[in-house]
Structure formats: structure tokens, C-alpha cells
Amino acid sequence: MSVTMIRQFALVSSFLLACFPVMSQERAVYSNPLAPVEARITDLLARMTLEEKIDAFGTNPTVPRLGVVGTGHVEGLHGLALGGPGGWEGRNQTVIPTTQFPQARGLGQTWDPELLRQAAAIEAYETRYAFGKYHRGGLVVRAPNADLSRDPRWGRSEESYGEDPFQTGTMATAFARGLQGDGTYWMTASLLKHFLANSNEDGRDGSSSDFDERLFHEYYAVPFRMAIEDGKANAFMTSYNAWNHMPMTANPVLRDVVMRDWGFDGIICTDAGALTNMVKAHHVFQTMPEAAAAAIHAGINQFLDTYKPAVEDALKQGILKEADLDKNLRGVFRVMVRLGMLDPNSRVPEARIGLDNSTGEDPWNTSASHALVRKVTDESIVLLKNQSELLPLDSSRLKSIAVIGPLANKVALDWYSGTPPYVVTPLEGIRIRAGSGVKVESSDGTDLSEVSALAKRSDIAIVIIGNHPTCDAGWMKCPVPSDGKEAIDRKSLTLAQEEIARAALAANPKTIVVLQTSFPYTTLWTDEHIPAILEMTHNSQEQGNALADVLFGDYNPAGRLTQTWVQSEADLPPMMDYNIRHGRTYLYLKSKPLYAFGYGLSYTTFAYSHLQVSRTKLASKEIATVSVDVRNTGPRDGDEVVQLYVSHKRSTVERPVEELKGFQRITLKAGQSHTVTLPLAAKDLAYWQDSSHAFMVEPDSVEIRVGGSSDNLPLQATVQVVR
């Protein structure tokens, strides 16, 4: 039957259904909340016309004729975006302010999965609220980003939690859980991005990330698998790039691994323009119908592209069948059912959010959300150096403070940010905390003679330097080589703004540098000469208050780096070398870093003792318990991030130098001790065996290392892995 005949038949069917609405409603299994999910979807698809099915391959599967109201997508990497630099409010729409947390890199630096779950839950509630009260946005949230930042030159490093698969996977799992909630219905749907190995911007439309199956299963795919299997995420976006020259938009791995092995059965959408890229950039398919058919056969069920003509032509050519559409659309409607979109609002508590509170206070204006943002930002700040205990500052002993730099009086928002209801800049936060008795002056750092004069007449100079997350420029423009963003990779790791710190230090030895960054730099001069250094990311509406909390000791910093800071660009393999075994990330790094993965200092000190492993021999299906005593040996209360790494001593294949297998952030009062217990399963020590296409637990001697960062692991123990 031709497409035209099918459509004519569908129109007749639509007319008959419209003529008999009572009979139609009685037979509508899809609208019965008590019917099995798969039966509901089968019934809905049977009633949809071919044209309606094609329409449903967009990002909103609404079927007006059948009374089915679907929902579209929103951005939400670190807060719902209905505004911001990217214009996510939509054309000719008013901006809706929403709570904005630190960039994803900052969220990762908290090493606090439960806190991320809470932040995501705030975002999910606001998403439902805006959808209900203001009829804006959608309920499929494009977050978290489960990509791994394997290279600091990647322009979108800010969107990734870090370079380690386990740590990133743990944080992504927590964020997905927070977005979806624990109810019968999901609060929102978490859509992971971008699957897979998407960490170059230059040439991304047609580039190929090339590496073997082992790295796919042991590194690049790990965060996605964890968020799907453990976090129950049931939506993700494919990346622009290819893996081994097959575009991810049509890569068989979508069905062969993600769906078959991981149990995924939800939404798989393309990135914007990716369908067209397969023809015009990758040159894998000659025509758009061929590309569309390949994408749908691979599992794609939502397009962020002009796709309808290509799908229609593919159907006419017989390279795509209506049954193929039906099979894929089941995943879309499974997500819609979990969101309650096919059920009456009276049955879906989440659907009442914003409706029942139509005259109350918007959630982004509540003190609870503001307090959580401040806590998250506090926990994200990393203390890199504190020579002679210059920090924390004592405001009672200060008369004047200089706050210097292009970021001193600015909260820079990134491309995927929303518009916050308010912002507190570093200058404002420092002024508030220092109090009226301390004179706080500022300079943007453009005039170095002014910087020197201001630093010289002040008791303390605080220099705030780093990148601008949008390069403070238009699309695909980054005037500063060390800046980067979507569509542009960084061309340098050298921070030119260090000259501002040089000028301040020359005038005042009590100079503190705050590196407000989206990614690592090679700031060797700063590390060698500046007595105190802090690092934090952009975008938090509580940026200034949190920075002041740490500067003045109201909060003891315990953020930890999630990406290695190399000493030189020469320490990095070529940008397009995706084989991390060639010396990339802390897993395989061949040189000493400037700052190691997991690194971060505190205003107090911690001692580790009594490392114990519950088993000296570990069989393939067993789990060992690793315990260690941690004591706060310093004068202040504080947090420590306890990290567990393993190193394989007798593996038959190349393994990482060491790899993270567990961590826990704990709070200890001065003098307090606590026993931290972490599980270590034999299956987590396995390697991927290409010949059997499965993970293999091999006989091995594995060294367990525990401490406060990847380069500070004072305790070791050995376990024998046996079959």
C-alpha cells in the first residue's frame, strides 16, 4: 500500500472516530491508567495515522486528534533554563527566572552525590511548576551531561562532571535520580547527553572518535550505563561525532548494547542537525532518506532536525516501514506514561504543581532554594594552595581589601544557563561579609598601574581571574585562545590574566588568587608565587556569598578537582587521539601534574589509619568491604573526601596506573574520628574481553589505595582476585 493510500485510509479512520466519540473513548485502552503500559501504547499506535506517527518523531509527541498531550524538552545542566545567554525562553517569549547552580564541573567538584540529587530535585520541581503555572518549557530535561572530559582543551569541559568514569557516573546517576524523583510518576524525565565520546568541538559535525571496544565499555560508556542502570534514566541524546567512522546517530551500538544489554527502552534523540550531518559532514549516506532510515533502524525516535521529508521519502522508497516507526515510538510513549502525560491530572500529583499554587510564591524565590545553591557552591570550591595559612581571613584584623580582576564584579552565565532570580558577585559577597568596618575597593584589572596602586594601599588583595564561559562573544567566536565553549575548542592552556596577579603580588605579598574557571589551566607561575589559591566554576547565583564563606572561614573548603591540571600542553596527546592509554587523564598520565585528579586542601588536616579489607581473596561474584579510620587532626571542623583507588599488579592486559573505585565525603569536627566503609566488588575489577564480548574477572593481585587524592594515598592493602 502506498503512503498516499495509507494516509487516505487514515483520514477516513479519523473521520469515523470523530463521528463516534463515545464509542472511541470507551475503547481507548491508551487512556486507561489501570491498563498495562504496553497494552496502552499498542492501542495508541493502532489509532494513530501514519502522519501522526511521523509528527511524533519530533520532540513533542502530542496527538491532538486523540487528546494525547505530550511534552517537549528543556535545557537544565545546572538549573532549569527558560532564559539566559542561549535565549532558552524561546522566540518572543518573556524570560522566566529560575534557580541557577554552579556549572556541571562545579557540581562534580562537590564529590557529594546526595547534594546533587537534592539540586536536581529543586530543578525538577521548578520545571513542573513552570510547566503547570506558566505553561512554559517541557518535562524532558536535557541533563545530566555524562560525557567525560578526557582533554582540558575541550571547549565544553564545563558541561562534564570530570574525567573519571566512576566519579562522573556516580554524579550523573544522582542527578538523574533527582530529576525523576521516587514517585509513581516521574517529576521530569532525565535525558542524558551526548552519547558517546563527544569531547572535541572543532570539526565535531563530521569527526570520528576512534578507539577499541575495551575503552568503550571500560571508559567512555561507563557514566551512561551507570545513569541508565542505576539512575533509571530512560532518555538520551546521541552525539554529533562518529565512533570508528559510524555516526552515533545511526550507530548499531544503540540497539546492540544500550537497549539489548542495559535494558534501555525510552527516548533516543539526535542532536540538532545531526541527521543532515550524516550526509553533508560525515558523508556516510548519500541521501537524506537513507540517513533517516538508518537512524530509525538504529533506534532514534526523536529528531532535532528537519526530518519529515526524509522520513516520508524513506517510507515511499520502502527502506523504512510503518512497523519501524511503531517499534521506535513505543520508547517515546513509555516516557510519556512515566510522566503521567496520558493520565488525568487528578491521578498525577506532579501535574498539580504550579496549578494548586497559582497565587503562591514562585519556588525560585524561596529561601530554601537560595540556601541550597549556597551550600552546593560552598562545597564546590577547591583550595589549591594556602602557604603560611594566609587563609582564612579575619575581618576583625582588616581595614581594607582590594578585589581585582575582570570577574571581580560579575557572575558570568554559560550558554546552557537560565536567568537567575538574582546574583551575588564576588565583590558584593566580600563587601557584605567584611562588614562596614572594612573598606573594600575594586578594579577590573585592565589598568595594571591601577591594580598595583590599589593592591599596595590594601591589607589584602584578592585577584579573581579566569575564562568567560561564553567567551563574551557571539556564536563560534572566542577572541581569547585559552577560552572555549560549544563549537570551539581551546587553543591554549595559558591564562593571560596571570599578569594581573603578577602586578598585584609585586605591590602586596598578601595576594590571593581565585581561579574562576570552566576548565584547567597551566598556571605554573601562580602556583609557584601566589601564597593562597582558590578555584571555583561559574554561574552560581550565590557566587559571591559562597566565595566569601570560604575566604573568611565560615565554610572550610573541601571541593576536589575532577580533572587533571597538567603542567604543560606538551604533556597531552594530540586532541583527536581518543585512545586514552597514550597518556591521557590521571588513569594513564605519564608526567607529574600541576594538580592531580581528586586534589584539594582544607583549613584543617586529616589522618588515615587502620585500613582493613574484609577478604584477602575475592572470587568473581563476591564483594569485599574496605574500611578506614579518618581523624580530623586540625583545629577546625571540616569535610574530607575519602577516595579509594585500585592498581592491578598481575593483569594480562594493560590497565590504568590506578583507578577510582569508591569515595565518600564526610564531615568531622576537630578531633573527631570516623570509620568509612566502602564496597569493592570483584566485577568492578573486571576488564572487557573483546573475544568474548563480555567483562572478564581474571586472577590478579590488586593493590587497594586509600587517601585524600589520587596523588596522596598513604594506606595500601592487597587483595587476591581468584576465579
C-alpha positions in Angstrom: 0.0 0.0 0.0 1.5 3.4 -0.9 1.9 6.2 1.6 -0.8 8.2 -0.1 -3.3 5.3 0.2 -2.3 4.8 3.8 -2.9 8.5 4.5 -6.3 8.4 2.7 -7.3 5.4 4.8 -6.1 7.2 8.0 -8.2 10.2 7.1 -11.3 8.0 6.8 -10.5 6.4 10.1 -10.1 9.7 11.7 -13.5 10.9 10.4 -15.2 7.7 11.7 -13.5 8.1 15.2 -14.6 11.8 15.3 -18.2 10.7 14.4 -18.3 8.3 17.3 -16.5 10.0 20.2 -18.3 8.0 22.9 -17.5 4.6 21.3 -14.0 5.8 20.7 -13.5 6.8 24.3 -14.9 3.6 25.6 -12.4 1.6 23.5 -9.4 3.8 24.2 -7.2 1.5 26.2 -4.4 4.1 25.9 -6.3 6.5 28.1 -7.0 3.9 30.9 -4.4 4.4 33.7 -5.2 0.9 35.0 -4.3 -0.9 31.8 -0.8 -2.4 31.3 1.6 0.2 29.9 2.5 -1.9 26.8 -1.2 -2.5 26.0 -1.9 1.2 26.3 0.9 2.0 23.8 -0.2 -0.7 21.4 -3.7 0.7 21.4 -2.5 4.3 20.9 -0.3 3.4 18.0 -3.1 1.4 16.4 -5.3 4.6 16.5 -2.6 7.0 15.2 -2.4 7.8 11.5 0.9 7.5 9.6 1.2 11.3 9.5 0.6 11.5 13.3 3.4 8.9 13.8 5.8 10.9 11.7 4.9 14.0 13.6 5.6 12.2 16.9 9.3 11.8 15.8 9.7 15.4 16.7 10.5 16.4 20.3 6.8 16.7 21.3 4.6 13.6 20.7 1.3 15.4 21.1 -1.6 13.8 19.1 -4.3 16.4 19.2 -6.9 14.3 17.4 -6.7 11.6 20.1 -6.5 14.1 23.0 -2.9 13.0 23.8 -0.8 15.8 25.2 2.9 15.2 25.1 5.7 17.3 26.3 8.9 18.7 24.8 12.5 19.3 26.0 14.1 21.9 28.2 17.8 22.6 29.0 18.8 22.1 32.6 22.5 21.2 33.2 22.6 23.1 36.4 19.2 24.6 36.7 16.1 25.0 34.5 16.8 27.3 31.6 13.9 29.5 30.5 16.2 32.4 29.7 19.9 33.0 29.9 22.6 33.8 27.2 21.3 31.0 25.0 17.8 32.5 24.8 16.1 29.4 26.1 12.9 31.4 26.9 12.1 31.0 23.2 11.4 33.5 20.5 9.1 36.3 21.5 8.7 34.8 25.0 9.3 36.5 28.3 12.2 35.2 30.5 11.2 33.2 33.5 13.9 33.4 36.2 14.9 30.0 37.7 17.4 28.8 40.3 20.9 28.5 38.9 23.6 26.3 40.5 27.3 26.2 39.6 28.3 24.7 36.3 28.4 21.0 36.0 32.1 21.0 36.6 31.5 22.7 39.9 28.7 20.2 40.8 31.2 17.4 40.2 33.8 19.1 42.4 31.5 18.7 45.4 32.0 14.9 45.3 28.6 14.8 47.0 26.1 12.7 45.1 23.3 13.2 47.6 23.7 17.0 47.3 23.5 16.7 43.5 20.3 14.7 43.9 18.8 17.5 46.0 19.9 20.2 43.5 18.3 18.2 40.6 15.1 17.7 42.7 14.9 21.5 43.0 15.3 21.9 39.3 12.7 19.2 38.6 10.1 20.9 40.9 10.7 24.2 39.2 10.3 22.6 35.8 7.0 21.1 36.7 6.0 24.4 38.3 6.8 26.5 35.2 5.0 23.9 33.0 1.9 23.9 35.2 1.6 27.6 36.1 3.1 29.4 33.2 2.6 26.7 30.5 6.3 27.1 29.5 9.1 24.6 28.9 8.8 20.9 28.9 9.2 17.9 31.2 12.1 16.1 29.4 15.2 17.7 30.8 18.4 17.6 28.8 20.6 16.7 31.8 22.9 15.5 33.1 25.9 15.5 30.7 27.5 12.1 31.1 30.4 12.9 28.7 34.0 12.5 30.0 36.4 15.5 29.8 39.3 13.5 28.6 41.2 16.6 27.4 41.3 20.1 29.0 41.3 21.7 25.6 37.7 20.5 25.0 35.6 23.6 24.7 32.6 22.1 26.6 34.6 20.8 29.6 32.4 22.9 31.8 29.4 20.7 31.0 31.1 17.5 32.2 31.5 16.4 35.8 35.1 15.3 35.1 37.5 12.8 33.6 36.9 9.7 35.7 34.2 7.3 34.5 33.2 6.1 38.0 33.1 9.5 39.6 31.2 11.0 36.6 28.9 8.1 36.5 28.1 8.4 40.2 27.3 12.1 39.9 25.2 11.6 36.8 23.3 8.8 38.4 22.5 11.1 41.4 21.4 13.9 39.1 19.2 11.7 37.1 17.5 10.3 40.2 16.9 13.8 41.5 15.3 14.9 38.2 13.0 11.9 38.1 12.1 11.5 41.8 10.9 8.5 43.6 7.1 8.7 43.0 4.8 6.5 40.9 5.2 9.1 38.2 8.4 10.9 37.3 8.7 14.6 38.3 10.6 15.1 35.0 12.5 12.8 32.6 16.3 12.9 32.6 17.7 13.0 29.1 21.5 12.2 29.2 23.8 13.7 26.7 25.8 13.2 24.5 26.3 9.5 23.7 29.2 8.9 23.1 32.9 10.0 23.2 31.9 13.6 22.4 34.9 15.7 23.6 36.1 17.8 20.7 34.2 20.8 19.3 36.4 21.7 16.3 35.1 19.6 13.4 32.6 17.8 15.6 29.9 17.6 12.8 31.9 15.1 10.9 34.7 13.9 13.2 35.3 10.3 14.3 36.3 9.3 17.8 38.3 6.2 17.3 39.1 3.6 20.0 38.6 -0.1 20.7 35.7 -1.9 22.4 37.6 -2.1 25.7 37.7 1.7 26.0 34.1 1.8 25.0 33.0 -0.5 27.8 35.6 0.5 30.4 35.7 4.2 29.9 33.5 6.2 27.6 30.2 4.3 28.1 30.5 3.8 31.9 28.7 7.0 33.0 25.9 6.4 30.6 25.5 2.8 31.7 25.5 3.8 35.4 22.9 6.5 34.9 20.7 4.1 32.9 21.1 1.0 35.0 21.4 2.6 38.5 19.8 6.0 37.9 16.9 4.7 35.8 17.4 7.4 33.2 15.3 6.4 30.1 16.2 9.1 27.6 19.5 10.2 26.0 20.8 12.3 23.1 23.3 10.9 20.6 26.4 13.0 19.8 27.4 14.6 16.5 30.6 12.5 16.2 31.1 9.0 14.9 32.7 6.1 16.7 35.1 4.3 14.5 33.6 6.2 11.5 30.0 5.3 12.1 28.0 8.3 13.2 26.4 7.8 16.7 23.1 8.9 15.2 23.0 5.6 13.3 25.4 3.5 15.2 24.3 -0.1 15.8 25.6 0.1 19.4 22.4 1.9 20.3 20.4 -1.3 19.9 23.2 -3.8 20.4 24.5 -2.5 23.7 22.3 0.3 25.2 19.0 -1.4 24.5 19.9 -5.1 24.5 22.5 -5.2 27.3 21.5 -2.3 29.5 17.7 -2.7 29.3 17.1 0.8 27.9 13.7 1.3 26.2 12.9 5.0 26.2 13.7 8.1 24.1 16.8 8.3 21.9 17.1 11.7 20.2 19.5 13.2 17.8 21.4 16.4 18.4 20.4 19.4 16.4 21.3 19.0 12.8 22.9 15.6 13.3 20.6 13.9 10.7 21.8 16.3 8.0 25.4 15.9 9.2 25.4 12.2 8.3 25.0 13.2 4.6 26.9 16.5 4.4 29.6 16.2 7.0 30.2 12.5 7.7 29.4 11.5 4.1 28.3 8.1 5.3 25.0 8.2 3.5 24.3 9.7 0.1 20.8 10.8 0.6 18.6 12.2 3.5 16.1 9.3 3.2 18.9 6.8 3.6 20.2 8.7 6.6 16.8 8.9 8.2 16.1 5.2 7.7 19.5 4.3 9.1 18.9 6.4 12.2 15.4 4.9 12.8 16.7 1.4 12.3 19.5 2.2 14.8 16.9 3.2 17.4 16.4 7.0 17.0 12.8 8.1 17.9 13.1 11.8 18.2 14.8 14.2 15.8 16.2 17.7 16.5 16.4 18.4 12.8 14.3 18.9 9.7 13.4 15.2 9.3 9.8 14.8 7.9 10.5 14.9 4.2 13.4 12.4 4.6 11.2 10.0 6.6 8.3 10.3 4.2 10.6 9.6 1.3 12.2 6.6 3.1 8.7 5.2 3.5 7.9 5.7 -0.2 11.2 4.0 -1.2 10.5 1.0 1.0 13.7 1.4 3.1 11.5 2.2 6.1 8.2 0.7 7.1 5.4 1.9 9.4 6.2 -1.0 11.7 9.7 0.5 12.2 8.0 3.8 13.3 5.8 1.8 15.7 8.7 0.0 17.3 10.6 3.1 18.0 7.7 5.3 19.1 7.0 2.8 21.9 10.0 4.2 23.7 8.7 7.8 23.4 5.3 6.9 24.9 6.9 4.8 27.7 8.5 8.0 28.9 5.2 9.9 28.4 3.4 7.3 30.6 6.0 7.6 33.3 5.5 11.4 33.3 1.7 11.0 33.6 1.0 12.7 30.3 -1.6 10.0 29.3 -3.4 10.1 32.6 -5.9 12.6 34.1 -4.2 15.3 36.3 -6.3 14.1 39.2 -4.3 10.9 39.3 -0.9 12.6 38.9 0.2 14.6 41.9 3.1 16.1 40.0 0.7 17.5 37.4 -0.9 19.7 40.1 2.4 21.5 40.8 2.0 25.2 39.7 -1.7 24.8 39.3 -2.6 24.3 43.0 -0.1 27.1 43.9 -1.0 29.5 41.2 -1.1 32.5 43.5 1.7 31.5 45.8 5.4 32.3 45.8 7.4 31.0 42.9 9.9 28.3 44.1 12.9 30.1 42.7 12.2 32.9 45.1 12.2 30.8 48.3 14.9 30.9 50.9 15.2 27.1 50.8 16.4 27.1 47.2 18.7 30.0 47.8 20.3 28.2 50.8 20.8 25.0 48.8 22.5 26.9 46.0 24.9 28.5 48.5 25.6 25.1 50.1 26.3 23.5 46.7 28.6 26.4 45.7 30.4 26.2 49.1 31.1 22.5 48.6 32.3 23.1 45.0 35.2 25.4 45.9 38.7 23.9 45.8 41.6 25.2 47.9 44.7 24.7 45.8 47.3 26.4 48.0 47.5 28.0 51.4 51.0 29.0 52.2 51.6 30.3 55.8 47.9 29.9 56.4 47.1 33.2 54.7 43.5 31.9 54.6 41.0 32.1 56.1 40.9 35.9 56.5 39.9 37.5 59.8 37.8 40.6 59.1 38.4 42.0 62.6 42.1 42.4 61.7 41.5 44.0 58.3 40.9 47.6 57.4 41.0 47.4 53.6 40.6 44.8 50.9 41.2 45.1 47.2 39.1 42.9 44.9 40.7 42.9 41.4 40.1 41.3 38.0 37.6 41.1 35.1 35.5 38.6 37.1 35.5 40.6 40.4 32.1 42.1 40.0 30.5 39.7 37.6 28.6 36.4 37.7 29.2 35.0 34.2 26.5 32.8 32.9 27.2 30.0 30.4 25.4 29.0 27.2 23.1 26.5 28.9 22.3 28.7 31.9 18.9 30.1 32.7 18.4 33.6 34.1 18.8 33.5 37.9 16.3 35.5 40.1 19.3 37.4 41.4 23.1 37.2 41.5 25.7 38.0 44.2 29.0 38.9 42.6 32.3 38.2 44.3 32.8 41.9 45.1 29.3 42.1 46.7 29.7 38.9 48.7 33.1 40.1 50.1 31.7 43.5 50.9 28.7 42.0 52.8 30.9 39.6 54.8 33.7 42.0 55.5 31.3 44.5 57.1 31.1 48.2 57.2 34.3 48.5 59.2 36.4 47.2 56.2 37.0 49.4 53.1 36.5 47.2 50.0 37.7 48.7 46.7 37.7 47.1 43.3 39.4 47.3 39.9 38.6 45.3 36.7 42.3 44.8 36.1 42.6 46.4 32.7 45.0 49.1 34.0 47.9 47.3 35.7 49.2 50.5 37.3 45.8 50.9 38.9 46.0 47.3 40.0 49.4 47.9 41.6 48.3 51.1 43.4 45.1 49.5 44.8 46.9 46.4 45.9 49.6 48.4 47.6 47.2 50.5 49.7 45.1 47.5 50.8 45.7 45.0 53.6 44.8 42.1 51.3 44.5 41.8 47.5 42.0 39.3 46.1 42.6 38.7 42.3 39.7 37.0 40.5 40.7 35.7 37.1 39.8 33.0 34.6 37.7 32.4 31.5 34.4 33.8 30.3 32.0 30.8 29.7 30.6 32.3 26.5 33.9 33.9 25.6 31.9 37.1 25.9 31.4 36.9 22.2 29.0 35.6 19.5 28.4 32.0 18.3 31.7 30.3 17.2 33.7 33.3 18.4 36.4 33.2 21.1 38.8 36.1 20.9 41.0 34.7 23.8 42.9 31.5 22.7 42.6 29.9 26.2 38.8 30.3 26.2 36.4 27.7 24.8 32.7 26.9 24.6 30.3 24.9 22.4 31.6 24.7 18.8 35.1 26.0 19.7 38.0 24.1 21.4 40.6 25.9 23.4 43.8 26.7 21.5 45.9 27.3 24.6 46.0 26.4 28.4 47.9 29.6 29.2 46.0 32.1 31.3 47.0 35.5 30.0 45.2 37.2 33.0 48.1 35.9 35.3 49.7 39.3 34.5 47.1 40.9 36.8 48.1 38.6 39.6 51.8 39.5 38.9 51.1 43.2 39.2 49.1 42.7 42.5 51.7 40.5 44.1 54.5 42.8 43.2 52.7 45.5 45.2 51.3 43.3 48.0 52.7 40.0 49.2 49.3 39.1 50.8 47.7 38.4 47.4 45.1 35.7 47.0 44.1 34.4 43.5 40.7 33.0 42.8 40.7 31.0 39.6 37.2 31.2 38.4 37.3 28.7 35.6 35.4 26.2 33.4 38.5 24.1 32.9 42.2 23.6 33.9 45.0 26.0 33.1 48.8 25.7 33.2 49.1 28.3 35.9 52.6 27.4 37.0 53.6 31.0 37.9 50.6 31.4 40.1 51.2 28.1 41.8 54.9 29.0 42.5 54.5 32.6 43.7 51.0 33.3 45.0 50.6 32.3 48.6 46.9 31.3 48.5 44.8 30.0 45.6 41.2 29.0 45.3 39.4 27.5 42.3 35.7 27.7 41.5 33.4 27.5 38.5 31.0 30.0 37.1 27.2 30.6 37.0 26.1 30.2 40.6 23.6 32.9 41.7 25.3 32.6 45.1 28.8 33.0 43.7 29.9 35.9 45.8 28.4 34.7 49.1 30.0 31.3 48.7 33.4 32.7 47.9 33.2 35.0 50.9 32.2 32.0 53.1 35.4 30.3 52.2 37.7 33.3 52.2 36.6 34.3 55.7 36.5 30.7 57.1 32.7 30.5 57.6 33.0 27.4 55.4 36.0 25.1 55.3 36.7 24.3 51.7 36.6 20.6 50.7 36.0 20.7 46.9 38.2 18.3 45.0 39.3 18.5 41.4 37.7 16.2 38.9 40.1 16.8 36.0 43.9 16.7 36.0 45.7 20.0 35.6 48.8 19.2 33.5 51.9 21.3 33.8 52.2 21.8 30.0 50.3 21.2 26.8 53.2 19.1 25.8 52.0 16.5 28.4 48.9 15.9 26.3 48.5 13.6 23.3 47.0 15.1 20.1 43.5 16.4 20.6 41.9 13.8 18.3 43.7 10.8 19.9 40.8 9.2 21.8 43.0 6.3 22.9 43.5 7.5 26.5 46.1 4.8 27.0 48.5 7.0 25.2 48.9 9.2 28.3 45.6 10.9 28.8 43.8 11.6 32.2 45.2 10.5 35.6 44.5 6.9 34.5 47.4 6.9 32.1 49.2 10.2 32.6 53.0 9.8 32.0 54.1 13.1 33.7 53.7 14.8 37.0 50.6 17.1 37.0 50.3 20.6 38.3 47.3 19.5 40.3 46.2 15.8 40.4 42.8 14.3 40.0 40.9 14.4 43.3 43.2 17.1 44.7 42.1 19.8 47.2 43.2 21.2 50.5 41.4 22.2 53.7 41.9 24.6 56.6 42.3 21.6 58.8 44.2 18.3 58.5 43.2 14.6 58.4 45.0 11.4 59.3 44.2 7.9 57.9 44.7 4.7 59.8 43.6 1.1 60.2 42.9 0.2 56.6 41.1 -3.2 56.6 39.7 -5.3 53.8 37.1 -7.9 54.7 38.6 -10.5 52.3 42.1 -11.3 51.3 40.8 -13.4 48.4 38.0 -12.2 46.2 36.0 -14.5 44.0 34.3 -13.3 40.8 30.9 -12.8 42.3 32.0 -11.6 45.7 32.1 -8.1 47.3 34.8 -7.0 49.7 34.3 -4.3 52.3 37.1 -1.8 52.6 37.2 0.3 55.8 39.5 3.0 57.1 39.6 5.3 60.1 39.8 9.0 59.3 40.6 11.6 62.1 40.4 15.4 61.9 43.8 16.3 63.4 43.5 20.0 62.9 41.8 22.9 64.8 38.8 23.4 62.6 35.7 21.3 61.7 35.8 20.3 58.1 34.9 17.9 55.3 37.2 15.2 53.8 36.6 13.3 50.6 37.9 9.8 51.2 39.0 8.2 48.0 39.6 4.5 47.1 41.8 3.5 44.2 43.0 0.2 42.8 46.1 -0.8 40.9 46.3 -4.1 39.0 49.7 -5.8 39.6 49.3 -9.0 37.6 46.8 -8.3 34.9 47.2 -9.9 31.5 46.1 -6.7 29.7 47.2 -3.1 30.0 45.4 -1.4 32.9 45.4 2.2 34.3 48.1 3.3 36.6 45.4 3.5 39.2 41.6 4.0 39.0 38.9 5.3 41.4 36.5 2.7 42.7 34.9 4.4 45.6 34.6 7.7 47.5 32.7 9.3 50.3 32.5 12.9 51.5 32.4 13.1 55.3 32.1 15.9 57.9 34.3 15.7 61.0 34.5 18.1 63.9 38.0 19.0 65.2 39.5 15.9 66.8 36.7 13.6 65.7 37.3 10.2 64.1 35.0 8.2 61.8 35.3 4.8 60.2 34.5 5.0 56.5 33.3 1.8 54.8 33.3 1.4 51.0 32.3 -1.7 49.0 34.6 -3.2 46.4 33.0 -5.8 44.1 35.1 -8.3 42.0 33.0 -7.4 39.0 34.3 -3.8 39.3 37.8 -5.1 38.8 37.0 -6.9 35.5 38.2 -5.9 32.1 36.3 -6.1 28.8 37.4 -9.1 26.7 36.9 -8.4 23.0 36.9 -12.0 22.0 34.0 -13.0 24.3 32.3 -9.6 24.2 31.9 -9.6 27.9 33.6 -8.4 31.1 36.1 -10.9 32.5 37.2 -11.2 36.1 40.8 -12.5 35.9 43.1 -13.9 38.6 45.1 -10.9 39.7 46.8 -9.2 42.6 45.1 -5.9 43.2 46.5 -3.1 45.4 43.9 -1.1 47.2 45.0 2.5 47.9 43.1 4.9 50.2 43.6 8.6 50.9 42.6 12.2 50.1 43.5 12.4 46.4 45.0 10.3 43.6 48.5 11.5 44.5 48.1 11.2 48.2 47.2 7.7 49.1 49.0 6.8 52.4 47.4 3.5 53.0 47.6 0.3 50.9 46.4 -3.3 51.1 46.4 -6.1 48.7 43.6 -8.5 47.7 44.0 -11.6 45.5 41.3 -12.0 42.9 40.5 -15.6 42.2 38.0 -17.4 39.9 
